[in-house]
Amino acid sequence: MSKANLVIVALILIGVSIGCKSFLPGKETAKSNDPAIDFTTAANGLDVKVQVDKNQTASGKVSPGGGSVSLPTADGSKFTLDVPANAVDSETTITMTAVKSVEGAPLDSTTPTAVQLEPSGLRFKEIATLTITLAKEIPIEKQIIFGYEGNGKDYHLAPVDPSSKEIKVKLMGFSGAGVGIGGDTAWAAHLMIEANGAKPRLLQKIAEVTQTERRAAEEGTSSKSTQEIFKPFLDAFYEQVVLKEIAAAELDCKHAQAAANDLHFHERYLQLVGLADSATGSPGFKEKGRRLAEIYNKCKKSYRVNGQSAGASFTGEICSLDKPFTINVESITGNWPMEFTPSDELSGQMTGTISSSGCTQSGGGPYTISIGEDGSGTITFTYNSTATCPGGSTTRSKTSTLPLRPAPELSCP
């Protein structure tokens, strides 16, 4: 991660806002390349698949007076859990098991230095500390210190002691924690996990408070204005969701769409409740909006293909229109790939071969791509093929047009 990007992440993680100027939403006509705004997609958490090494485990007891449990691992790393006094009400057996792999996490490797802590679900009354000593040093800018619940539920960044050179994870409960390696893309994904986790909680809290205030107003016991009710939550939404998504977009352009969605959502709410002037907009909106549009436009576009033609089904993922890609064909003769080689972002050549029931069909032809103002488009290709069978051969030509749907969520190299 570059120093500039590391600074971006650090600022967002401590809640420091980025100062900008102003923008009036809805007054400028969106350009065809600007990200479309989606206010309907729900946020999801991240669950991962954890595999433990039952041959590397250690157990120990902690009491109301405190205690410590350690686990040295085969690679030379070491985990030490220190539980302070008054953290548990009675003597408790703690088990630590080394983790073999964590699949599905936004890390550069599926084999982080991690440990499973049990009993799962244990909660402390005081903060416990898990110290992780690495056998092989990881540059601090590439360290991603994480935690999860149960056997891999709700994967997240873990809080640490910011003043310690050692990795000291602060725990109020179990189940797993560790250190992995990640560059810009991984850091961006973690920021999005945090933002996606904060979003539904904040929106739910807004709903609770507004309904409570509505009842109070009906009873004549509320003296709060609309601005007083909404401002704390909108401020929190900006800091915990919008700024983190903007930082993620700076690190990985595929997150620009989501950041634009929530930037506009926040601005519209400010205007609806009278916290921003509908004629001038709120400070920072214009510059941030333009910056996200710039990031979005420079980002290589990813697409999904899913359609039917001539009785066959076609599916595929395109990470970049200027790099080779594959579309899979499912037909009555079997499943087979069509390979597409771009000449530029909007045209190229395709080839495909299938063998079935003693016959071989092979051929290819040109393809073109068209992208509309909303970012979606079509791919049209002509398959000039020859089918050779024991009894002879036939030629045919078939032109198909399939839909392309933007897929910025694809994990592409």
Buried (B, 14 or more C-beta within 10 A) or exposed (E): BEEEBBEBBEBBBEEEBBEBEBBBBEEEEEEEBBBBBEEEEEBEEBBBEBBBBEEBBBEBEBBBEBBBBBBBBEEEBBBBBBBBEEBBEEEBEBBBBBBBBBEEBBBBEBBBBBBBBBEBEBEBEEEBBBBBBBEEEBEEBBBBBBBBBBBBBBBBBBBBBEEEEEBBBBBEEBBBBBBBBBBBBBBBBBBBBBBBBBBEEBBEBBEEBEEEBEEEEEEEEBEEEEEEBBBEBBEBBBBBBBBBBBBBBBBBBBBBBBBBBBBBBBBBBBBEBEBBEBEEBBBBBBBBBBBBBBBBBEBBBBBBBBBEBEEBBBBBBBBBBEBEBBBBBEBEBEEBBBBBEBEEBBEBBBBBBBEBEEBBBEBBBBBEBEBEEEBBBBBBBBBEBEBBEEEEEEEEEBBBEBBBEBBBEEEBE
